[in-house]
Amino acid sequence: MFDWRDYGNGIVAFDAGYVRPILAAIHMVIENGRVAFVDTGSNDALPNALAALKKSGLDVAAVDYVFLTHIHLDHAGGAGRMMATFPNARLVVHPRGARHMAEPSKLVAGVSAVYGSEYVARVYGEILPIPAERILEAPDGTVISLAGRELLCLDTPGHARHHICIVDKKTGGIFTGDMFGLSYRELDVDGRPFIFPTTTPTQFEPQEMRQSILRLLSFNPEAMYLTHYSRVQNVHHLGEDLLRRLDVMVNLALAEKDSGVDRHQRIKQSQSDYLLGEIRAHGCQLDESLVIELLETDLELNAQGLGVWLDAQKP
């Protein structure tokens, strides 16, 4: 599926082709014929990226930057292949992620330990290294100029310690990766999005996430551009929902801290019950089985991340 969303402001979103339709968006910023991509999906995304360039009347030589909000492979797995295809591009990434993009073996090993090497090979393929001289580390406050369009990089921990968000100073929008949660278009009701946090392993930190969300809101953005999935507006209302749901999800996990061998399943079930209730209150009438299917991977990963966080707390 080639989902295409042109927002009329030099920002386009298209489907990364990752796992299922409209799960992961790649954003393309176009300014005076120059291009920056934000996040890359997996290797399977390259044909869609090339199609997006062609649809915009551009070619691979127009790409100046590839930004990674963080190095989880659904956001960064295709970076090596893209960089090999875009000869003029520089990769922009958090300083903590740069070395893993230059030498991805440890990153792949870590993901394989969780999901298995067969899964990683099937879903992501070969993760290609990127020459270090083509990588730009982006500490907090870094401003990248795309043909004069300023893109401000913010250090935003909470989901991962190698996470940045990118403020587009021209529009006031922010590319948020996973920091401003997940909002799947299938759960929209009369144009109103539903949003919830992603607490995936292994670096979920609720207080840092809360502070990062508040920092993003302090910019009074006109829109957030989420990787999962693309633009949401009415940002301050969604921010309130996101923070409230973050607190509830953390408290539900804390209630199961000493649950023993079935703790993971109990956390997952409590998260599922809570989010289903919230989705119903939102007005979504999708069959429960379809909602669970839609959220299954997130429920599993969120429960894992909350468990890792619980284990890291001092007695």
C-alpha positions in Angstrom: 0.0 0.0 0.0 1.3 3.4 -0.9 -0.5 5.7 1.4 0.2 9.3 0.5 -0.6 12.4 2.5 0.5 15.8 1.2 -0.1 18.4 3.8 0.5 21.3 1.5 3.3 22.9 3.5 6.3 21.1 2.2 5.7 18.0 4.3 4.5 14.7 2.8 3.9 11.4 4.6 3.9 8.0 2.9 3.6 4.5 4.1 6.9 2.7 4.9 5.5 -0.7 4.0 6.4 -2.0 7.4 4.4 -5.1 8.6 0.9 -3.7 7.8 -0.6 -0.7 6.0 -0.5 2.7 7.8 1.6 1.4 10.7 4.8 3.3 10.0 5.0 6.6 8.2 8.1 8.2 6.6 7.9 11.9 6.4 9.5 13.9 3.5 10.3 17.6 3.9 10.8 19.4 0.6 12.2 22.9 0.4 13.4 24.6 -2.8 13.9 21.2 -4.5 15.9 19.8 -1.6 14.7 16.9 0.5 15.0 15.5 4.1 13.5 12.2 5.1 12.5 11.7 8.7 12.8 8.0 9.7 13.3 5.2 7.2 11.2 2.2 8.1 12.9 -1.1 7.2 14.8 -1.9 4.0 11.4 -2.6 2.4 10.7 1.1 2.5 13.2 2.1 -0.2 10.9 1.5 -3.2 8.3 3.7 -1.6 10.9 6.4 -0.8 12.0 6.4 -4.5 8.3 6.5 -5.6 7.8 9.5 -3.3 10.7 11.3 -4.8 9.5 10.6 -8.4 5.9 11.7 -7.5 7.4 15.0 -6.3 9.4 15.4 -9.5 12.7 14.8 -7.7 15.5 12.2 -7.8 18.0 10.7 -5.4 20.4 13.6 -5.8 17.9 15.9 -4.2 18.2 14.2 -0.8 20.4 16.2 1.6 19.5 14.6 4.9 18.0 11.5 6.5 16.9 12.1 10.1 16.4 9.3 12.5 14.3 10.1 15.5 15.9 7.1 17.2 17.5 3.8 16.2 14.8 1.3 16.9 14.7 -0.7 13.7 11.1 0.2 12.7 12.5 3.8 12.5 16.1 3.2 11.4 16.3 -0.3 9.9 16.3 1.1 6.3 18.8 3.9 7.0 21.9 2.0 5.6 20.1 1.1 2.4 18.7 4.6 1.9 22.1 6.2 2.5 23.7 3.9 0.0 21.1 5.1 -2.5 21.2 8.8 -1.8 24.7 9.9 -2.7 24.5 13.5 -1.3 22.7 12.7 2.0 24.0 13.0 5.5 22.5 11.0 8.3 21.3 13.0 11.4 21.0 11.0 14.6 21.3 11.4 18.4 24.9 11.1 19.6 24.1 7.9 21.4 22.9 6.3 18.2 25.6 7.4 15.9 28.0 4.6 16.6 25.3 1.9 16.1 24.6 3.3 12.7 28.2 3.1 11.7 28.6 -0.3 13.2 25.2 -2.0 13.6 26.3 -5.4 14.8 25.5 -4.8 18.5 22.1 -3.2 17.6 21.2 -6.2 15.5 22.3 -8.6 18.2 20.2 -6.8 20.8 17.1 -6.9 18.6 17.8 -10.6 17.7 18.0 -11.5 21.4 14.5 -10.2 21.9 12.8 -11.4 18.7 15.1 -14.1 17.3 17.5 -13.8 14.4 15.0 -15.4 11.9 12.4 -12.7 12.7 15.0 -9.9 12.3 16.3 -11.3 9.0 12.7 -11.7 7.7 11.3 -8.3 8.8 14.4 -6.1 8.5 16.9 -7.9 6.2 20.6 -6.9 6.3 21.2 -3.8 8.3 23.9 -2.0 6.4 26.6 0.2 8.1 26.8 3.9 7.2 30.3 5.5 6.8 31.0 7.5 9.9 32.0 10.6 7.8 28.4 10.7 6.5 26.9 10.8 10.0 26.0 14.0 11.8 25.5 13.7 15.5 22.7 16.0 16.7 22.9 16.9 20.4 20.2 19.0 21.9 19.8 22.4 20.1 21.3 21.3 16.8 19.8 23.2 13.9 20.0 21.7 10.4 19.3 23.9 7.4 17.5 22.4 4.5 17.8 24.9 1.8 17.3 27.6 4.5 14.4 25.8 6.2 15.5 25.3 9.8 15.0 22.0 11.5 15.7 22.1 15.3 16.8 18.8 17.0 15.7 18.3 20.6 17.0 15.6 22.9 13.9 13.8 24.1 14.5 10.8 26.4 11.8 8.7 27.9 11.0 6.3 25.1 14.7 5.8 24.4 17.9 7.6 25.5 18.8 8.0 21.8 15.6 9.8 20.8 15.4 13.2 19.2 12.4 15.2 18.0 12.7 17.6 15.1 11.0 21.0 15.2 10.2 22.4 11.7 10.6 26.1 12.3 8.8 27.0 9.1 5.5 25.4 10.0 5.7 25.0 13.8 5.1 21.3 13.4 7.2 18.7 15.2 8.4 15.3 14.0 8.0 13.2 17.1 9.1 9.6 16.3 7.6 7.7 19.3 7.8 10.5 21.9 4.3 11.8 21.4 2.8 8.3 21.4 1.0 6.2 18.9 -2.1 7.3 17.0 -3.5 4.8 14.5 -5.8 6.2 11.8 -8.1 3.2 12.2 -9.1 4.5 15.6 -10.1 7.9 14.4 -13.7 8.9 15.2 -15.2 11.8 13.1 -11.7 13.1 12.5 -10.7 12.9 16.2 -7.6 10.8 16.8 -7.0 8.5 19.7 -3.5 8.6 21.3 -1.6 6.5 23.8 2.0 6.1 25.0 4.6 3.6 23.8 6.5 2.2 26.8 8.6 -0.3 24.9 11.9 -1.9 26.2 14.5 -1.3 27.3 14.9 2.4 28.1 11.4 3.5 29.0 11.5 6.1 31.8 8.2 7.6 32.7 9.4 10.8 34.3 11.7 11.6 31.4 8.9 10.8 29.0 6.6 13.2 30.8 9.2 16.0 30.8 9.9 15.4 27.1 6.2 15.5 26.2 5.8 18.8 28.2 8.8 20.2 26.4 7.3 19.5 23.0 4.0 21.1 24.1 5.9 24.2 25.2 6.6 24.9 21.6 2.9 25.3 20.9 3.1 23.2 17.8 0.5 23.5 15.1 0.8 19.7 14.6 2.7 16.6 15.6 4.0 14.3 12.9 4.1 10.8 14.4 5.9 7.9 12.9 2.8 5.8 13.9 0.9 7.3 12.1 1.5 10.8 10.8 -0.1 14.2 11.5 -2.3 14.9 14.5 -3.6 18.3 15.4 -5.4 19.7 18.5 -2.1 19.0 20.1 -2.6 20.3 23.6 -5.8 18.2 24.1 -4.0 15.1 22.8 -1.1 15.9 25.1 -3.4 15.9 28.1 -4.8 12.6 27.0 -1.3 11.2 26.5 0.0 12.3 29.9 -3.1 11.0 31.7 -2.8 7.6 30.0 0.9 7.5 30.7 0.2 7.9 34.5 -2.5 5.3 34.5 -0.4 2.7 32.6 2.5 3.2 34.9 0.2 2.8 38.0 -1.4 -0.3 36.5 2.1 -1.8 36.1 3.1 -0.8 39.6 0.1 -2.6 41.0 1.5 -5.8 39.5 5.1 -5.3 40.7 5.1 -8.3 43.0 2.8 -10.6 40.9 5.4 -13.3 40.4 5.8 -15.5 37.4 2.6 -14.3 35.6 3.5 -10.6 36.1 4.0 -9.9 32.4 0.7 -11.4 31.4 -1.1 -9.5 34.1 0.5 -6.2 33.1 -0.4 -6.9 29.5 -4.0 -7.8 30.4 -4.5 -4.7 32.5 -3.1 -2.5 29.8 -5.4 -4.1 27.2 -8.5 -3.7 29.4 -7.6 -0.1 30.1 -6.9 0.9 26.5 -10.0 -0.9 25.2 -12.1 1.0 27.7 -10.5 4.3 26.6 -11.0 3.5 22.9 -14.7 2.7 23.6 -15.1 6.0 25.5 -13.5 7.7 22.5 -16.4 6.4 20.4 -14.6 3.8 18.3 -17.0 1.1 17.3 -14.5 -1.3 15.8 -15.0 -4.9 16.8 -13.0 -5.7 19.9 -11.1 -8.5 18.2 -10.0 -6.1 15.4 -8.8 -3.5 18.0 -6.8 -6.2 19.9 -5.3 -7.4 16.6 -4.4 -3.8 15.7 -2.7 -3.2 19.1 -1.3 -6.7 19.8 2.3 -5.9 19.1 2.1 -2.6 21.1 0.4 -4.3 24.1 3.2 -6.9 24.1 6.0 -4.5 23.8 4.5 -2.0 26.3 4.1 -4.7 28.9 7.8 -5.8 28.3 9.0 -2.2 28.7 7.0 -1.6 31.8 8.4 -4.9 33.3 12.0 -3.8 32.5 11.3 -0.5 34.1 9.8 -2.1 37.2 12.8 -4.3 37.6 15.1 -1.3 37.5 13.3 0.4 40.4 15.1 0.5 43.8 13.3 -1.7 46.4 
